[in-house]
Amino acid sequence: MKPVIEQNSRLMGRRVFLGLGMGSLAALAGCSTAQTTTFEPQNQALDGRQGHLYFIRYPSVLSGYGAPPIKVNDKPVGELAAGSYFVVQRPPGTYKITVQDFSKACETDVRFEPGMSHYFELGPVVRMNADEFVAASMGVTGRPVPCRSGGDSRLMFYSLDSAAGAAAIAKLKERKS
């Protein structure tokens, strides 16, 4: 017969493991219900005199975090859920873009000319090799854009070139149809 202490610790270990598993499933289920919200029209033709900022987020089991708010020059422009994108248009110039992660934010500057498009994926902050694996498993392929605000956010932007950005948008549109 095994000592009572050993039996209790094995039982406790199973309960902790079961609790963590159930909590993870609940978190994943809660995250899958998030929806993208935009505060600017998405059904208008793009104006060639303006610059275009595309914000992209791929569908993935690891794409938790709900639908984090995106801001341009401190003004909310949308909330980006997994498996979606949206675009904002602005006159040529330099703009601060921000992704808000609870009370922490990642912000950076982007500059563009008339008709220029920038494509930004949203993904986890990469600090070590394990983070690169998580980013890759979330479908993120762009070049990390450093956060200016200290880097405590769990999310950051990744820059895509025009061809990769247009392909990512087309793929997301295809999934929706």
C-alpha positions in Angstrom: 0.0 0.0 0.0 1.3 3.4 -0.9 1.7 6.2 1.7 -1.3 8.6 2.0 1.0 11.6 1.2 2.1 10.0 -2.2 -1.5 9.2 -3.1 -2.7 12.7 -2.3 0.1 14.4 -4.2 -0.6 12.2 -7.3 -4.3 13.1 -7.1 -3.5 16.8 -6.6 -1.2 16.6 -9.7 -4.0 15.1 -11.8 -6.4 17.8 -10.6 -4.0 20.6 -11.4 -3.3 19.1 -14.9 -7.0 18.7 -15.6 -7.7 22.3 -14.3 -5.0 23.7 -16.6 -6.3 21.8 -19.6 -9.9 22.9 -19.0 -8.8 26.5 -18.5 -6.8 26.4 -21.7 -9.8 25.1 -23.6 -12.1 27.7 -22.1 -9.6 30.4 -23.1 -9.4 29.2 -26.6 -13.2 28.9 -26.9 -13.6 32.5 -25.6 -11.0 33.9 -28.0 -12.7 32.3 -31.0 -15.8 34.4 -30.5 -13.9 37.7 -31.0 -14.9 39.8 -34.0 -13.2 42.5 -35.9 -14.7 45.9 -35.5 -13.7 48.9 -37.7 -14.4 52.6 -37.0 -13.9 53.6 -40.6 -15.8 52.5 -43.8 -14.3 49.3 -45.4 -16.5 49.2 -48.5 -15.1 52.4 -50.3 -12.7 52.4 -53.2 -9.1 53.3 -52.2 -8.1 56.9 -52.8 -4.9 57.2 -54.8 -4.0 60.5 -53.1 -4.0 58.8 -49.7 -1.7 56.2 -48.0 -3.2 52.9 -47.0 -2.5 51.0 -43.9 -3.6 47.3 -43.9 -3.7 45.5 -40.5 -3.8 41.7 -40.9 -4.3 38.8 -38.4 -4.2 35.2 -39.4 -6.5 32.5 -38.0 -4.7 30.1 -35.6 -5.3 28.1 -32.5 -2.5 30.2 -30.9 -4.1 33.5 -32.0 -5.6 34.2 -28.6 -5.8 37.7 -27.1 -9.4 38.4 -28.4 -9.6 41.4 -30.7 -7.0 44.0 -29.6 -7.6 47.6 -30.4 -5.5 49.3 -33.1 -4.9 53.1 -33.1 -3.5 55.5 -35.6 -2.2 58.7 -34.0 -3.9 57.7 -30.7 -7.3 57.5 -32.5 -9.0 54.1 -32.4 -9.4 52.7 -36.0 -10.5 49.1 -35.2 -10.2 45.9 -33.2 -8.5 43.1 -35.0 -9.7 39.5 -34.4 -7.9 36.4 -35.7 -8.6 35.6 -39.4 -9.4 39.1 -40.5 -8.0 42.4 -41.8 -9.0 46.0 -42.3 -7.6 49.0 -44.0 -7.4 52.7 -43.1 -6.5 55.6 -45.4 -4.6 58.7 -44.4 -3.1 61.7 -46.2 0.7 61.3 -46.9 2.8 61.8 -43.8 4.2 60.1 -40.7 1.7 58.3 -38.4 2.0 56.5 -35.0 0.4 53.0 -35.1 -0.4 51.3 -31.8 -1.7 47.9 -30.8 -3.1 47.9 -27.3 -2.7 44.7 -25.2 -4.7 45.3 -22.0 -2.9 48.2 -20.3 0.3 47.8 -22.3 0.9 49.0 -25.9 3.3 48.5 -28.7 3.7 51.6 -30.9 5.8 52.5 -33.9 5.9 55.2 -36.6 5.2 54.6 -40.3 5.7 57.1 -43.1 4.2 57.0 -46.6 3.5 58.9 -49.8 0.3 59.2 -51.9 -1.0 55.8 -53.1 1.6 53.9 -51.0 0.3 50.8 -49.1 1.8 49.4 -45.9 0.9 45.9 -44.7 1.2 45.0 -41.0 0.6 41.6 -39.5 -0.3 41.4 -35.9 1.6 38.7 -33.9 3.3 38.0 -30.6 6.4 39.9 -29.4 9.5 37.9 -30.3 12.2 37.9 -27.6 13.7 34.4 -28.0 13.6 31.3 -30.2 10.5 29.9 -28.6 8.6 33.1 -29.5 9.7 32.7 -33.1 8.1 29.3 -33.1 4.8 30.7 -31.7 4.9 33.5 -34.3 5.4 31.0 -37.1 2.7 28.7 -35.8 0.3 31.8 -35.9 1.1 32.3 -39.6 3.2 35.4 -39.1 5.8 35.8 -41.9 6.7 39.5 -41.9 9.7 41.3 -40.5 9.3 42.4 -36.8 8.8 46.1 -36.3 10.3 47.1 -33.0 8.1 48.6 -30.4 9.0 52.1 -29.3 7.1 51.9 -26.0 9.3 49.5 -24.0 8.1 46.2 -25.2 5.9 44.9 -22.3 3.1 44.2 -24.7 2.5 40.6 -25.8 1.7 41.8 -29.3 3.6 43.7 -32.0 3.5 44.6 -35.7 5.3 42.7 -38.5 5.9 44.4 -41.8 5.1 42.7 -45.1 6.3 43.8 -48.5 3.6 44.8 -51.0 3.4 41.4 -52.8 3.2 39.4 -49.6 0.7 41.8 -48.1 -1.6 41.7 -51.2 -1.3 37.8 -51.2 -2.2 37.7 -47.4 -5.3 39.9 -48.0 -6.4 37.7 -51.0 -6.0 34.6 -48.9 -8.2 36.0 -46.1 -10.8 37.2 -48.6 -10.8 33.7 -50.1 -11.4 32.1 -46.7 -14.4 34.3 -46.1 -16.1 33.4 -49.4 
